[in-house]
Amino acid sequence: MHIQDLTPAQVSANKPTILRFMKRYGDGRITHRALRWFKQLGAESFPEGTHIAAALEQKKLIGVIVIGQYGLQEAFIAVHPDFRQQKVGEGLVQHTLGKLDKLYTRVACDNTASLKLCFSCGLVAFNLFKGPTGKPTLWLGGGNFQPQDIENSPLLD
């Protein structure tokens, strides 16, 4: 497996493929709001704390991670089912933590696979709230995160 950071130009050129991959392999867990945000992401430059990376196996896309504003704006990941349980998700999260000094995400409490991924990568749950779908949801952070950063997050609107 090879993990490649994607530039704004690469994301722009491959946006339809990435969106199809997310919709197909995100198991219905990636919100419409997150996908709309990704569709509107510009091709010139990424905002601070935005990181997008792809996991490839012999040039085949097997996983994608998308982080906006360190995860305060959006954070989502999808891995092809044939490559789950092979540390692809962990590789993408650890790679991203190596690129960003902090990382936030929110995960619905009934999404055990994503919670397992986050906890296996050392992320820490620090807040419980009602998510955009009405489910109990955890805020998690990794790296040099500060729980008070979520107070200004657009996800709390």
TORGU-667586 format. One record per residue (C-alpha): residue in one letter; x, y, z. Coordinates in nm, 2 decimals, always signed. Example, Ala and Ser with C-alpha at 12.3 -4.5 7.8 and 13.67 -1.06 7.14 Angstrom:
TORGU-667586
R  res      px      py      pz
R    A   +1.23   -0.45   +0.78
R    S   +1.37   -0.11   +0.71
***
This chain:
TORGU-667586
R  res      px      py      pz
R    M   +0.00   +0.00   +0.00
R    H   +0.12   +0.35   -0.09
R    I   -0.04   +0.66   +0.06
R    Q   -0.03   +0.97   -0.16
R    D   -0.11   +1.33   -0.05
R    L   -0.34   +1.49   -0.31
R    T   -0.28   +1.85   -0.42
R    P   -0.57   +2.08   -0.49
R    A   -0.53   +2.03   -0.86
R    Q   -0.52   +1.65   -0.82
R    V   -0.84   +1.66   -0.61
R    S   -1.01   +1.89   -0.87
R    A   -0.92   +1.65   -1.15
R    N   -1.03   +1.34   -0.96
R    K   -1.32   +1.48   -0.76
R    P   -1.59   +1.27   -0.94
R    T   -1.39   +0.95   -0.88
R    I   -1.33   +1.04   -0.51
R    L   -1.70   +1.13   -0.46
R    R   -1.81   +0.80   -0.62
R    F   -1.57   +0.61   -0.40
R    M   -1.69   +0.79   -0.08
R    K   -2.06   +0.73   -0.17
R    R   -2.00   +0.36   -0.26
R    Y   -1.77   +0.26   +0.03
R    G   -1.86   +0.51   +0.30
R    D   -2.13   +0.27   +0.42
R    G   -2.39   +0.55   +0.42
R    R   -2.21   +0.72   +0.71
R    I   -2.07   +1.02   +0.53
R    T   -2.33   +1.30   +0.55
R    H   -2.47   +1.49   +0.26
R    R   -2.33   +1.80   +0.42
R    A   -1.98   +1.66   +0.41
R    L   -2.01   +1.55   +0.05
R    R   -2.14   +1.90   -0.05
R    W   -1.85   +2.06   +0.13
R    F   -1.60   +1.84   -0.06
R    K   -1.77   +1.92   -0.39
R    Q   -1.73   +2.29   -0.33
R    L   -1.36   +2.26   -0.23
R    G   -1.16   +2.49   -0.46
R    A   -0.89   +2.38   -0.70
R    E   -0.65   +2.67   -0.62
R    S   -0.54   +2.60   -0.26
R    F   -0.67   +2.42   +0.04
R    P   -0.77   +2.62   +0.36
R    E   -0.54   +2.58   +0.66
R    G   -0.57   +2.23   +0.82
R    T   -0.71   +2.07   +0.51
R    H   -0.55   +1.74   +0.40
R    I   -0.66   +1.48   +0.15
R    A   -0.48   +1.16   +0.09
R    A   -0.54   +0.84   -0.11
R    A   -0.43   +0.49   -0.03
R    L   -0.33   +0.30   -0.35
R    E   -0.25   -0.06   -0.41
R    Q   -0.08   -0.10   -0.75
R    K   -0.24   +0.22   -0.87
R    K   -0.59   +0.11   -0.76
R    L   -0.77   +0.34   -0.52
R    I   -0.84   +0.15   -0.20
R    G   -0.90   +0.43   +0.06
R    V   -0.94   +0.80   +0.10
R    I   -0.92   +1.04   +0.39
R    V   -1.05   +1.40   +0.38
R    I   -0.99   +1.65   +0.66
R    G   -1.11   +2.01   +0.65
R    Q   -0.98   +2.26   +0.91
R    Y   -0.81   +1.99   +1.11
R    G   -1.15   +1.80   +1.11
R    L   -1.34   +2.09   +1.28
R    Q   -1.51   +2.16   +0.95
R    E   -1.53   +1.80   +0.80
R    A   -1.35   +1.47   +0.85
R    F   -1.43   +1.15   +0.67
R    I   -1.27   +0.83   +0.55
R    A   -1.36   +0.54   +0.33
R    V   -1.19   +0.21   +0.26
R    H   -1.27   -0.04   -0.01
R    P   -1.43   -0.35   +0.16
R    D   -1.17   -0.59   +0.01
R    F   -0.90   -0.39   +0.20
R    R   -1.06   -0.35   +0.54
R    Q   -0.90   -0.53   +0.83
R    Q   -0.56   -0.46   +0.65
R    K   -0.47   -0.14   +0.84
R    V   -0.55   +0.08   +0.54
R    G   -0.77   +0.31   +0.76
R    E   -0.51   +0.32   +1.03
R    G   -0.24   +0.40   +0.78
R    L   -0.44   +0.69   +0.64
R    V   -0.52   +0.83   +0.99
R    Q   -0.16   +0.80   +1.10
R    H   -0.03   +0.95   +0.78
R    T   -0.26   +1.25   +0.83
R    L   -0.16   +1.29   +1.19
R    G   +0.20   +1.31   +1.06
R    K   +0.10   +1.59   +0.83
R    L   -0.12   +1.79   +1.06
R    D   -0.03   +1.87   +1.42
R    K   -0.38   +1.80   +1.54
R    L   -0.69   +1.61   +1.42
R    Y   -1.05   +1.62   +1.51
R    T   -1.34   +1.40   +1.40
R    R   -1.69   +1.32   +1.51
R    V   -1.83   +0.97   +1.51
R    A   -2.18   +0.85   +1.58
R    C   -2.18   +0.62   +1.88
R    D   -2.34   +0.34   +1.68
R    N   -2.06   +0.35   +1.43
R    T   -1.84   +0.09   +1.60
R    A   -1.60   +0.03   +1.31
R    S   -1.51   +0.40   +1.29
R    L   -1.48   +0.43   +1.67
R    K   -1.25   +0.12   +1.67
R    L   -1.04   +0.29   +1.40
R    C   -1.01   +0.61   +1.59
R    F   -0.92   +0.45   +1.92
R    S   -0.67   +0.22   +1.76
R    C   -0.50   +0.53   +1.62
R    G   -0.48   +0.69   +1.97
R    L   -0.76   +0.95   +1.92
R    V   -0.94   +1.05   +2.24
R    A   -1.31   +1.10   +2.29
R    F   -1.36   +1.43   +2.47
R    N   -1.72   +1.54   +2.41
R    L   -2.06   +1.38   +2.36
R    F   -2.33   +1.57   +2.16
R    K   -2.63   +1.52   +1.94
R    G   -2.50   +1.48   +1.58
R    P   -2.64   +1.61   +1.26
R    T   -2.85   +1.29   +1.21
R    G   -2.99   +1.32   +1.57
R    K   -2.77   +1.04   +1.70
R    P   -2.54   +1.06   +2.01
R    T   -2.20   +1.15   +1.86
R    L   -1.85   +1.17   +2.00
R    W   -1.59   +1.44   +1.93
R    L   -1.25   +1.28   +1.91
R    G   -0.91   +1.44   +1.89
R    G   -0.56   +1.34   +1.82
R    G   -0.21   +1.50   +1.82
R    N   -0.20   +1.84   +1.98
R    F   -0.57   +1.89   +1.99
R    Q   -0.75   +2.13   +2.23
R    P   -1.11   +2.04   +2.33
R    Q   -1.20   +2.41   +2.34
R    D   -1.14   +2.43   +1.96
R    I   -1.48   +2.27   +1.90
R    E   -1.65   +2.57   +2.05
R    N   -1.60   +2.77   +1.73
R    S   -1.66   +2.47   +1.49
R    P   -1.92   +2.52   +1.22
R    L   -2.04   +2.16   +1.30
R    L   -2.21   +2.29   +1.62
R    D   -2.45   +2.51   +1.43
***
